[in-house]
Amino acid sequence: MQRMYRALTGHTNHRWAFPLFLVAVFVEAVIFMPAGTLLTIFCLEQPKKSLRYALGATIASVLGGILAYWLGSLLLCYIGTSFINHLSPHGTLSRLMCLYQEHGGCAIFIASLTPFPYKLLTLSAGFCHIAFLPFVLSAIMGRSIRFFGIALFANRFGAQVQQLLRGYFNYIAAALTAIFIASCYILH
């Protein structure tokens, strides 16, 4: 794990790093790509550029979300719910549809703030035919708050966090994995 972290941090100064970062954040809305993690690494390695990274991540993520919304509204009508259910086990789609019917844009805003898989949010919003303008505005607000929060945190505490990660990365990764597994177990 620590080798992977060092490999990622070593490439943040490359001249193609920022454009490739934007592509990765864009496709996060359609396929799984940990945009928050990538943004954190970039912001920790180059804190002076963190606001630029946050703005780029927000724009790329919202544009990727619009693409996924479009795919959800057009293509999934032909594929059906089996594809979405494959992406979201245990009735997550049904819960999302209920949330969308009750809360619309607020549900999108709240889910945009969380580490909830953005691809599932955007695909299902299109599939459920959520109004487009509230979808886009909610995604812009939610992703902006999330990404600029990460950038500001990394800018403010970057040196301390970097030092902590370099010294204890494997322990932190193991603890977060254990917390994730325990929370999945508890939620089931």
C-alpha positions in Angstrom: 0.0 0.0 0.0 2.8 2.4 0.9 4.5 1.7 -2.4 1.3 2.6 -4.3 1.0 5.8 -2.3 4.6 6.8 -3.1 4.1 5.9 -6.8 1.0 8.2 -7.0 2.7 11.1 -5.1 5.8 10.8 -7.3 3.7 11.6 -10.4 1.9 14.7 -9.3 4.7 17.0 -10.6 4.6 15.5 -14.1 3.4 17.9 -16.8 0.5 15.7 -17.8 -0.6 15.0 -14.2 -3.3 17.7 -14.0 -5.0 16.8 -17.3 -4.9 13.1 -16.4 -6.3 13.9 -13.0 -9.2 15.8 -14.7 -9.9 12.8 -16.9 -9.9 10.5 -13.9 -12.4 12.7 -12.0 -14.6 13.0 -15.1 -14.9 9.2 -15.5 -15.5 8.7 -11.8 -19.1 9.6 -12.5 -19.4 6.6 -14.9 -17.0 4.0 -13.5 -15.4 3.7 -10.1 -12.5 6.1 -9.6 -11.7 7.5 -6.2 -11.8 11.2 -7.0 -11.6 12.4 -3.4 -8.5 10.2 -2.8 -6.8 11.5 -6.0 -7.7 15.1 -5.1 -6.3 14.6 -1.6 -3.0 13.2 -3.0 -2.6 16.0 -5.5 -3.4 18.7 -2.9 -1.0 17.3 -0.3 1.8 17.1 -2.8 1.2 20.6 -4.3 -0.7 22.6 -1.7 -0.3 25.9 -3.6 -2.3 24.4 -6.4 -5.0 22.9 -4.2 -7.7 25.4 -5.1 -7.0 24.9 -8.8 -7.3 21.1 -8.3 -10.6 21.5 -6.5 -12.0 23.7 -9.2 -10.9 21.3 -11.9 -12.2 18.3 -10.0 -15.6 20.1 -9.5 -16.0 20.9 -13.1 -14.8 17.5 -14.4 -17.0 15.7 -11.8 -20.1 17.6 -12.7 -19.5 17.2 -16.4 -19.0 13.5 -15.9 -22.2 13.4 -13.8 -24.1 15.1 -16.7 -22.7 12.4 -19.0 -23.8 9.6 -16.6 -27.2 11.3 -16.1 -27.7 11.3 -19.9 -26.6 7.6 -20.1 -28.9 6.8 -17.2 -31.9 8.5 -18.8 -31.3 7.2 -22.4 -29.5 3.9 -22.4 -30.8 2.4 -19.2 -34.3 2.6 -20.5 -33.2 -0.1 -22.9 -31.1 -2.1 -20.6 -33.5 -2.0 -17.6 -33.1 -2.1 -13.9 -30.9 -5.3 -13.9 -27.8 -3.2 -14.9 -28.4 -0.7 -12.1 -29.1 -3.5 -9.6 -25.8 -5.1 -10.7 -24.0 -1.8 -9.7 -26.0 -1.4 -6.5 -26.7 -4.6 -4.6 -29.2 -5.0 -1.7 -32.0 -2.7 -3.0 -30.0 0.5 -3.1 -31.8 1.5 -6.3 -35.2 1.2 -4.6 -34.0 3.3 -1.7 -32.6 5.9 -4.1 -35.8 6.1 -6.1 -37.8 6.7 -3.0 -35.3 9.4 -1.9 -35.5 11.0 -5.3 -39.3 11.0 -5.3 -39.4 12.6 -1.8 -36.5 15.0 -1.9 -35.3 15.4 -5.5 -32.4 17.9 -5.6 -31.8 17.7 -1.9 -31.0 14.0 -2.1 -28.5 14.7 -4.9 -26.9 17.5 -2.9 -26.5 15.4 0.2 -25.2 12.3 -1.7 -22.7 14.5 -3.6 -21.1 15.4 -0.3 -20.6 11.8 0.8 -18.2 9.2 -0.4 -21.3 7.4 -1.7 -20.4 6.1 -5.3 -21.0 9.1 -7.5 -21.6 6.8 -10.5 -24.6 5.2 -8.9 -26.0 8.6 -7.9 -25.7 10.1 -11.4 -26.8 7.0 -13.4 -29.8 6.5 -11.1 -30.7 10.2 -11.3 -31.0 9.9 -15.0 -32.7 6.5 -14.8 -35.3 8.0 -12.4 -35.7 11.1 -14.6 -34.9 13.6 -12.0 -35.3 17.2 -13.2 -32.1 18.1 -15.0 -31.5 21.7 -13.7 -31.9 20.8 -10.0 -29.7 17.8 -10.6 -26.9 19.9 -12.1 -27.2 22.7 -9.5 -27.2 20.2 -6.6 -24.2 18.4 -8.1 -22.3 21.7 -8.5 -23.0 22.7 -4.9 -22.3 19.3 -3.3 -19.2 18.5 -5.3 -17.9 22.1 -4.8 -18.3 21.8 -1.0 -16.7 18.4 -0.9 -13.7 19.1 -3.2 -13.0 22.6 -1.9 -13.2 21.2 1.7 -10.6 18.6 0.8 -8.4 21.3 -0.8 -8.6 23.7 2.0 -8.0 21.0 4.6 -5.0 19.7 2.6 -3.7 23.3 2.2 -4.0 24.1 5.9 -2.8 20.8 7.4 -0.9 19.3 4.4 2.5 19.1 5.9 1.3 17.4 9.1 -1.0 15.0 7.2 1.8 14.1 4.7 4.2 13.4 7.6 1.6 11.2 9.3 0.8 9.3 6.1 4.5 8.7 5.3 5.1 7.3 8.7 1.9 5.4 9.4 0.3 4.8 6.0 -0.1 1.0 6.3 -1.6 1.3 9.8 -4.0 4.0 8.7 -5.1 2.0 5.6 -5.6 -1.1 7.7 -7.7 0.8 10.3 -9.8 2.4 7.6 -10.3 -0.9 5.9 -11.4 -2.5 9.2 -13.8 0.4 9.8 -15.3 0.0 6.3 -15.7 -3.8 6.7 -17.3 -3.3 10.2 -19.7 -0.7 9.0 -20.8 -2.9 6.0 -21.3 -5.7 8.5 -23.3 -3.5 10.9 -25.5 -2.1 8.0 -26.4 -5.6 6.9 
